[in-house]
Amino acid sequence: MDEIQELTGIAEQVAQVIVSYSHVRVISHNDADGLTSAAIICQTLLREGISYHVTITSRLDEDVIETVNNSTSENDLVVFCDMGSGQPDLLGKVKQDVVVIDHHQPVGESPAIAAINPHMAGIDGATYLCASMTTYLVARQINANNVDLAGLAIAGAVGDKQLFGEPNRRILDEVIQANVISVQKGLKVGGGDIADVLENTPEPYLDITGDRDKINGFLDILNIHGNIDDLNTDELKKLTSAIALKLTKNASPEAVDAAIGDVYILNHELIPNVYDMVATLNSCGKQEKYGLALALCMKDRDSYEEARSLTTELQKKIILDIKRAETKIKRGKHIWYLNAANLESTGIVASTVVRYIHPDMPFLAVNQVDELVKVSSRGTHALIQQGLDLASALREAADAVGGQGGGHNIASGASIPQGTSEDFIHRVDEIVGKQLGEDGDGNESRNED
């Protein structure tokens, strides 16, 4: 039995548990992966005639558990999507039966009556089968006609920057054959006027991003203007080649692959271009417009204009944040880091820095917002192969300063108390150095025979 077959068997068991309940309380994360996971399970429940109540949250904590316990009845089922695997102690405080659909590294023994996680089948959930893809496997087991929800799953995977080799490729190929997804070659960006796209899109982050004069000069040299979807083959090839050349100056090899290649078109969604869809969902999530995001996923056309407008405004702010961050980034022994306040999106800033500006070491963004200090960290697949595990590093460092941390080896987050940022950064730096087998000077340590 291969990994996908094994996970499909687990999905069948989870599906049988879910459909045995008449009311389901859904809790999911607020990023693109979490939002699409929630939308997939909610539409699946709706089609089965099962009532549901959904809540989107930025993190799983005691307050969320209290909310769940205060809003459920004795015979309800609670389904956690894109969270729960790393906090069995919190799940144990839920009064009702619990199901977990997640892709984060499991920690300890889960109290859930049923759970599905790609790690259970030996698949690294940080790289393949994110929460939305895993949720889709469950939805497909509940009813094969739910194949039309696969576009949301693909959006979640793109949002979590997953790779589309096996086993993601197998699901992708199946839904392409079912005409749920179409694929075209080109720049992995949203649609619209080329100059607008380059000005307002944080990824790929170029030396001209956010600067209209530089963008116009760049496009004038190429003699390419207009809507990106209207470019002919030669124009698109010229544009992608010029952007690839810019990326090779500083960006990681992964950044080139992330910027140029297959563009997925979601044939059943209100926003067909997957990169526009992901940006819109992330923007709604960051601005706590969760109902708007879910309405968009549930194909409510009235939600489209507001969601896209919010996205454009937020992306402009994020680009300004990235430009400001560039001047404040500091180098540790084993990490690059930023200690800032009131950033719009630490996750996007961290992803951009490690992909396009400083790909040689992991990046840590510490951001104080009101009374909270939030942390986002990002690595590269090359660093993971060298031993990097940001989930472990942030969990250990956060615990040491009285906070909480965890996530994936390549992308992780934390929340820490005020006044502990410098200590936390120092601890992460030391832990990462040990993981990468480097000495205090950032050199690889060797044991002489």
Secondary structure, 3 states (H helix, E strand, C coil): CCHHHHHHHHHHHHHHHHCCCCEEEEEEECCHHHHHHHHHHHHHHHHCCCEEEEEEECCCCHHHHHHHHHCCCCCCEEEEECCCCCCHHHHCCCCCEEEEECCCCCCCCCCCCEEECHHHHCCCCCCCCCHHHHHHHHHHHHCHHHHHHHHHHHHHHHHCCCCCCCCHHHHHHHHHHCCCEEEEEEECCCCCEHHHHHHHCCCCCCCCCCCHHHHHHHHHHHCCCCEHHHCCHHHHHHHHHHHHHHHHHHCCHHHHHHHEEEEEEECCCCCCEHHHHHHHHHHHHHCCCHHHHHHHHCCCHHHHHHHHHHHHHHHHHHHHHHHHHHCCCEECCCCEEEEEECCCCHHHHHHHHHHHHCCCCCEEEEEEECCEEEEEEECCHHHHHCCCCHHHHHHHHHHHCCCEEEECCCEEEEEECCCCHHHHHHHHHHHHHHHCCECCCCCECCCCC
